[in-house]
Amino acid sequence: MKAVSLALAFVLLTAGATLAAEKTHDHGAMMTGGAGPRETGQATFAAIQEIVAMLDANPATDWTKVDIEILRQHLIDMNNVTLGAEVEAVETEGGIRFSASGDGPVRESIRRMVMAHAATMNGVDGWKFVAEASDSGATLTVSPPDQASMVKLRALGFIGVMTRGMHHQQHHWMLATGMDPHQ
């Protein structure tokens, strides 16, 4: 009896997942009965896929303003900075100056990302951000509001600082839908 109950529960769960997949046009879930793999295999692809699914699901999407390629270029910048930048950190009076450098496309990605992030995050929670372009990339000087935050800044390092703030997802949406004020 227990085996029959478990089998019935599985069938109902699978049927529910399949109906939900059909309602949202999730073709992968429809093909696997909802129990298949969920990961796309690559984070940049997944971020773009998420935005495209949101656009597809919104009947009010103005497709004349959508630009997925600009989002892709931004995600390339994020990848270049995360994986390709070389960073030197030097403590200053009350902060840390990060010198991020790279060649070619990595250098240009560093400049775009550091300048934009400093402008977005300067003043948030009392942290000060000053960015300057350099010949090899950019410098980012971060000054936290107190000594306890200085310990946190040391632990975060450059890439941790670059990830702070839950604005990234909204920024991706704005890029894709033509609403980004920086473009």
N, C-alpha and C positions, 0 to 999 in steps of 0.2 A: 504494500500500500504506500509506503514511504517513497519507493522508487517511482511509482505512478505519479504521486504528487510532485516530486522533483521534475519528472519529465514534463508534466503538464505546466508547471511553472516556467520551465525553460522554453516551451513552445509559445506560451503567452508572452514571455519577455521578448523572444525573437520576433514574434508577429508584431508586437508593439513597436519595436525598434524599426522593423521594416516599414510599417505605416508612417512612423515619424520621418523616416528617410524619404519615403515617397512624397510626403507633404513638403519637405524642404529641398527636394530634388537632389538629395545626397546619393549620387549614382554608385559610389563605392560601397556605401552601407546597403543599398538595395541589392547589389550583386552578391554581398556576403551575408545577407540576412541580418545586418547590423552588428554582427559579432566579429567582423574582420579588423584588420589593422587600421589605426587612426593616424599614425605618424606619416607625414609625406616624405620623410627621408632627408630633408634639407630645410634649415630654418628660414632662409630667404624665400624659398619657394612657398613655404607654409605661411609666412607673413603676407605675401602677395595673394595667396589663395584665400586667406581669411578676408582680406579687403574685397576681393572680387566676389566672394560669397555674400558679403554684406551688401554690396552694390546690387547684385542679382536679386537679392531678397527684398530690396526696397523699390516699390513701384514708382516712387517719386525721383529715382536717380536721373539726373540730367547727364546723359551720356556724352553730350557735347563738351562738358567740362572735365570729364574723367580723363586722367593721364596716368596710366599704370606704369609707363616707362619712366616717368620722373620718380616714382616710388622705387622702382628697381634701381635706378642710379643712386638714390639716397642709401638704399640697403647695401649697395656695393661700397659706398663711402664708409658705412658702419663696419663692414667686413674688413676693408683696408686698414682702418684705424685700429680695430680690435686685434687683428692678426699680423699686420705688417709694420706698424709704427714701432720705432725704437724710441724709448723714453728714458730721459735722465731726470732725476728728482733732486732738487737742492733746497734744503730748508732755508727760509728767509726769516726775517724778524716777523714773527706771528703768522707764518704760512709756509707753503711749499710752492716752488716754481718748477713746473714740469716742462721740459723741452722735448717736444715730440718731433721726430724727423723720419723722413723716408724719401725714396726716389720716385720720380715720375708720378703716376696716378696716386700712389700712397701719399706723397707730399701734398698734392692738391686735395685729397680727401681729408687729411689732417687739418688743413687750413679751413675748409668748409665746416667740418664738424666742431672744431675747437671754438671758432668764432661764434657759431650759432649757439652752441651749448652755453658759452659764457654769457651771451646776451640773454638767454632764456633763464638761466639759474642765478644770475647776479642778484644778491639781496635776499634770496629765498632762505628762510630760517636764520638770517643774519650772516650767511656765508658770502664773502666777496670774491668775485671772479674777474680777472683782468686777462684778456687774450690779446696777443699780438702775432701777426704773421712774421715768419722768419725765412731766411733763404732756404732752409731745409724742411720747413713745415710750419710750426707755430709754438709759441710758449703760452702756458696757462698758469697764472699765479692764483692760487686759492688761499684765502685767509679766512679761517673759521672764527666764530664769534668768541670762543673761550678756549682755555687750555684743555679741557676735557674733550672738546671737539677736535683739537689738534691730534690727539691720540687716534681718534677715528679717521682723520685725514691721512695719517701715516699708514694706517691699516688698509684704507681704500686704495691708495695709490691713484695713478692717472686713470686707469680704465674704470676703477670703482667710482671715481668722481664723475666720469663721463656717463655712467649709467644712472646716476641719481636723478630722481624726479620722474613721476609717472606721466610725463607729457609725451613720451615717445610714440605710444599707440595713437594718441590723438593727432600727433604730427603726421604720422603715416596716413591717416584718414584724410587729413587736410591736403597733403600732397596729392594723393590719388584723385581727390574730388575737385581740385583746382581752387581750394580755399586757403592755401598757405600764403601768408602775407610776405614771406621771405622770397617768394618766387616772382 
